Protein backbone atom coordinates (compact mmCIF):
# COMPACT_ATOMS: atom_id res chain seq x y z
CA UNK A 1 0.00 0.00 0.00
CA UNK A 2 2.81 2.42 0.92
CA UNK A 3 4.68 1.53 -2.28
CA UNK A 4 1.57 2.31 -4.30
CA UNK A 5 1.08 5.71 -2.67
CA UNK A 6 4.74 6.75 -2.54
CA UNK A 7 7.18 4.61 -4.55
CA UNK A 8 9.94 7.19 -3.95
CA UNK A 9 9.70 6.61 -0.20
CA UNK A 10 10.04 2.84 -0.58
CA UNK A 11 12.92 3.23 -3.02
CA UNK A 12 14.68 5.43 -0.47
CA UNK A 13 14.27 2.74 2.18
CA UNK A 14 15.93 -0.01 0.16
CA UNK A 15 18.60 1.82 -1.79
CA UNK A 16 20.93 4.66 -0.84
CA UNK A 17 20.21 8.05 -2.37
CA UNK A 18 22.26 8.98 -5.42
CA UNK A 19 25.46 10.70 -4.40
CA UNK A 20 24.91 9.87 -0.73
CA UNK A 21 27.43 8.41 1.66
CA UNK A 22 27.01 4.63 1.63
CA UNK A 23 28.53 4.19 5.10
CA UNK A 24 26.08 6.62 6.72
CA UNK A 25 23.16 4.99 4.89
CA UNK A 26 24.25 1.52 6.03
CA UNK A 27 24.63 2.71 9.63
CA UNK A 28 21.17 4.28 9.64
CA UNK A 29 19.50 1.21 8.13
CA UNK A 30 21.39 -1.02 10.56
CA UNK A 31 20.15 1.01 13.51
CA UNK A 32 16.57 0.80 12.27
CA UNK A 33 16.79 -2.98 11.78
CA UNK A 34 18.41 -3.28 15.20
CA UNK A 35 15.45 -1.49 16.76
CA UNK A 36 12.98 -3.73 14.94
CA UNK A 37 14.80 -6.94 15.85
CA UNK A 38 15.41 -5.81 19.42
CA UNK A 39 11.74 -4.97 19.86
CA UNK A 40 10.70 -8.35 18.45
CA UNK A 41 13.08 -10.23 20.76
CA UNK A 42 11.95 -8.21 23.76
CA UNK A 43 8.29 -8.87 22.95
CA UNK A 44 8.93 -12.60 22.56
CA UNK A 45 10.85 -12.69 25.85
CA UNK A 46 8.05 -10.90 27.69
CA UNK A 47 5.50 -13.27 26.18
CA UNK A 48 7.56 -16.27 27.25
CA UNK A 49 8.03 -14.99 30.82
CA UNK A 50 4.31 -14.22 31.09
CA UNK A 51 3.40 -17.71 29.85
CA UNK A 52 5.73 -19.29 32.43
CA UNK A 53 4.20 -17.21 35.25
CA UNK A 54 0.65 -18.11 34.18
CA UNK A 55 1.61 -21.78 34.02
CA UNK A 56 3.04 -21.57 37.56
CA UNK A 57 -0.17 -19.98 38.86
CA UNK A 58 -2.30 -22.65 37.24
CA UNK A 59 -0.06 -25.40 38.60
CA UNK A 60 -0.12 -23.87 42.08
CA UNK A 61 -3.94 -23.73 42.08
CA UNK A 62 -4.12 -27.33 40.86
CA UNK A 63 -1.72 -28.49 43.59
CA UNK A 64 -3.73 -26.62 46.27
CA UNK A 65 -6.98 -28.24 45.13
CA UNK A 66 -5.39 -31.69 45.08
CA UNK A 67 -3.92 -31.34 48.58
CA UNK A 68 -7.08 -29.90 50.18
CA UNK A 69 -9.60 -32.31 48.81
C-alpha positions as CSV (number, residue, x, y, z in Angstrom):
1,X,0.0,0.0,0.0
2,X,2.8,2.4,0.9
3,X,4.7,1.5,-2.3
4,X,1.6,2.3,-4.3
5,X,1.1,5.7,-2.7
6,X,4.7,6.8,-2.5
7,X,7.2,4.6,-4.6
8,X,9.9,7.2,-4.0
9,X,9.7,6.6,-0.2
10,X,10.0,2.8,-0.6
11,X,12.9,3.2,-3.0
12,X,14.7,5.4,-0.5
13,X,14.3,2.7,2.2
14,X,15.9,0.0,0.2
15,X,18.6,1.8,-1.8
16,X,20.9,4.7,-0.8
17,X,20.2,8.1,-2.4
18,X,22.3,9.0,-5.4
19,X,25.5,10.7,-4.4
20,X,24.9,9.9,-0.7
21,X,27.4,8.4,1.7
22,X,27.0,4.6,1.6
23,X,28.5,4.2,5.1
24,X,26.1,6.6,6.7
25,X,23.2,5.0,4.9
26,X,24.3,1.5,6.0
27,X,24.6,2.7,9.6
28,X,21.2,4.3,9.6
29,X,19.5,1.2,8.1
30,X,21.4,-1.0,10.6
31,X,20.2,1.0,13.5
32,X,16.6,0.8,12.3
33,X,16.8,-3.0,11.8
34,X,18.4,-3.3,15.2
35,X,15.4,-1.5,16.8
36,X,13.0,-3.7,14.9
37,X,14.8,-6.9,15.9
38,X,15.4,-5.8,19.4
39,X,11.7,-5.0,19.9
40,X,10.7,-8.3,18.5
41,X,13.1,-10.2,20.8
42,X,11.9,-8.2,23.8
43,X,8.3,-8.9,23.0
44,X,8.9,-12.6,22.6
45,X,10.8,-12.7,25.8
46,X,8.1,-10.9,27.7
47,X,5.5,-13.3,26.2
48,X,7.6,-16.3,27.3
49,X,8.0,-15.0,30.8
50,X,4.3,-14.2,31.1
51,X,3.4,-17.7,29.9
52,X,5.7,-19.3,32.4
53,X,4.2,-17.2,35.2
54,X,0.7,-18.1,34.2
55,X,1.6,-21.8,34.0
56,X,3.0,-21.6,37.6
57,X,-0.2,-20.0,38.9
58,X,-2.3,-22.7,37.2
59,X,-0.1,-25.4,38.6
60,X,-0.1,-23.9,42.1
61,X,-3.9,-23.7,42.1
62,X,-4.1,-27.3,40.9
63,X,-1.7,-28.5,43.6
64,X,-3.7,-26.6,46.3
65,X,-7.0,-28.2,45.1
66,X,-5.4,-31.7,45.1
67,X,-3.9,-31.3,48.6
68,X,-7.1,-29.9,50.2
69,X,-9.6,-32.3,48.8
